[in-house]
Amino acid sequence: MGKRRRGVMSDRLKYELAEELGVADVVQKDGGYFGNVSSKNCGNLVRLAIERAERSMTRGY
């Protein structure tokens, strides 16, 4: 068995993005587990995270 990798995004950020996409209810219903979020919405979560990271980089943070 390999080591478990540490996630890049914090749980708080993932939940914020899930709220923005309207899938937070699915995550909350499953106790914070993102396994039942559709792959399309998971891709959208990643897209939003990248957009936020790019915006923060342009602001000089």
C-alpha positions in Angstrom: 0.0 0.0 0.0 1.2 3.5 -0.8 1.1 6.5 1.4 -2.0 8.6 1.4 -1.3 11.9 -0.3 -2.2 15.1 1.3 -4.9 17.1 -0.6 -4.0 20.3 -2.3 -7.3 22.1 -1.5 -8.5 22.6 2.0 -11.8 21.1 3.0 -13.1 24.6 3.6 -12.2 25.8 0.1 -13.8 22.6 -1.4 -17.0 23.3 0.5 -17.0 27.0 -0.5 -16.7 25.9 -4.1 -19.4 23.3 -3.7 -21.7 26.0 -2.3 -20.9 28.2 -5.3 -21.8 25.4 -7.7 -25.0 24.4 -5.8 -23.8 20.9 -4.8 -23.0 21.6 -1.1 -26.2 19.8 -0.1 -24.9 16.6 -1.7 -21.6 16.9 0.2 -23.3 17.9 3.5 -25.8 14.9 3.2 -22.8 12.6 2.9 -21.0 14.0 5.9 -18.4 16.0 3.9 -17.7 13.2 1.5 -17.4 14.3 -2.2 -17.8 10.8 -3.6 -21.4 11.3 -4.6 -20.8 14.6 -6.4 -20.9 14.0 -10.2 -17.7 13.9 -12.1 -18.9 16.9 -14.1 -19.3 18.9 -11.0 -16.0 17.7 -9.6 -14.4 19.1 -12.8 -16.3 22.3 -12.3 -14.9 22.5 -8.7 -11.4 22.1 -10.0 -12.0 24.8 -12.7 -13.3 27.2 -10.1 -10.3 26.5 -7.8 -7.9 27.2 -10.7 -9.7 30.4 -11.5 -9.5 31.6 -7.9 -5.8 30.7 -7.8 -5.1 32.6 -11.0 -7.0 35.7 -9.7 -5.1 35.6 -6.4 -1.8 35.4 -8.3 -2.6 38.4 -10.4 -3.3 40.4 -7.3 0.1 39.6 -5.9 -0.9 37.4 -2.9 
